[in-house]
Amino acid sequence: MASFVLLLKDYEDDEKVIYRFGPNEQVMGKIELNKEKETIQEIEPVLNANNESKFYFDRAAQRLARCLYNENGQFPDKTTFES
């Protein structure tokens, strides 16, 4: 099964970054990555009849972890998870 999650940056400072995430721009939740503690939490769930919010959260979290660890902490304004 193919997966696609869109992530759009809402806010970033030295401590955290917040993204809206979901299957498209009309259906989105919010996710926060704390850069200092290296933790990720869901702020608002994705409300979508097709998949549970956890489906999108898990994939968005993977993408943010990749930004933190593999891309030297660079968080783009717009990114995706695709598989």
Protein Blocks (a to p, Z undefined) as FASTA:
>chain_A
ZZddddddfbdcfkbccddddjbfklccdddddfklopacdfbdcddfkbcfklmmmmmm
mmmmmmmmmnoopacfbdcddZZ
